Amino acid sequence: MARLKKQQAELEAMRLRYLATEEKEAVRQDRQELDDIRNELNRLKKQEEERLGPAPAESDSAPSLNLNESAEEHLSRLLEERDTLLRTGVYTHEDRIIAELNRQIQEAMRDRKP
């Protein structure tokens, strides 16, 4: 009986080694496929850059109004989120999330252009 159990254990160990080898081969193939895809993407990206030329840098003449509006919207969202959380009654001014929102609000107000 002990001999049978030993043989079963050896058989199970061999089966596990076989499965591990199969899995390792599958991972190797997947890695190779990912490398091929990455190389193809890089080739296409380079080809596209050569076709279009270098990407134009953003001009300094872009209206700052859009930046101010975006900053104002961001600040407004932060204020609204903080106030909504406080109104639920679940959070207080001492809670970490409220303190973080206050920090972000102060930063947004500081970064806002007059």
N, C-alpha and C positions, 0 to 999 in steps of 0.2 A: 504494500500500500504506500509506503514512504517513497519507494522507487517511482511509482506512478505520479505522485505529487511532485517529485523532483523533476520528472520529465515534463510535466505540465508547466511548471515554473520556467524551465528552460525554453519550452515552446513559446510561452507568453513573452519572455524576454526577447526571443528572436523576432517575434511578431512586432514588438514595440520598436526594435532596432530597424526593422524593415519600414515601418510606418514613418519613423523619424528620417530615414534616408529619403523616402519618397517626398516628405514634406520639405526637406532641405533642397531637393532638386526643384520642387515647385517654386520655392522662394527664389532660388537662383534664376530660374526662368523669368519670374516676375520682375526681378531686379534688372535683368538684361532687357526686358521689354520696356521698363521705365527709362532705362538709359537710352535706348533707341528713340523713344518718344521725346525725351529731353533734347537729344542731339538734333532731331528733326525740327523741333520748335526753335532751337537756337539757329539752325540753318535758315529756316523761314524768316525768322526775325531779322537776321543779318541781310537776307535777300531783300526784305521789305525796306530796311533802312537804306540800302544801296539804291533801291528804286526811287524812294521818296527824298532821299537826302537827310541831313540831320534835322531833328525835330526843332522847330522854331521856339526860341525862349519866349516866355511871356513878356510882353512889352510893359514898360513902366508907365505908359500912357493909359493903361486900363483904369477905368473910373474907380475911385476909391469908394464911391457911393455903394457899390455892390458889397464891398468888404464891410462897410459900416452896417449895412442892412443885415448881412449875415451875422455879424457880431451881436447886433441888437436882437435878432431872432434867437440866437443861442442863449443870450442872457435872459430873454423872456421865458424860454423853455426851462432854464434852470430855476428861475424864480417860481414859475408855475408848479414845477415838480416838487420843490421844497414846500411850498405852501399847501399843496394837495396832501403831501405826507403828514404835515403838521395838523391839518384839519381832520384827518382820520382819527386823531387822538391816540394812535398807537405809538407815534414817535414824539419825542420831546426835543428841545434844542440841544440837549446833552448827548443825544444818540449820534453814533459815528456817521451814519448816512447823512444826517442833517448837517453835521459839522463839515463833512466832505462837500456837500452841496454849497454850503456857505463859503468854503474856501474857493470853489470853482466860480461862484458868483463874484467874489472879490477879485479873482484873477481876470474874469471876463470884463469887469468894470474897469480894471486897471489897463487892460489891453485895448479897450474900446477907444477909437479915435474921436476926439472932440469935434 
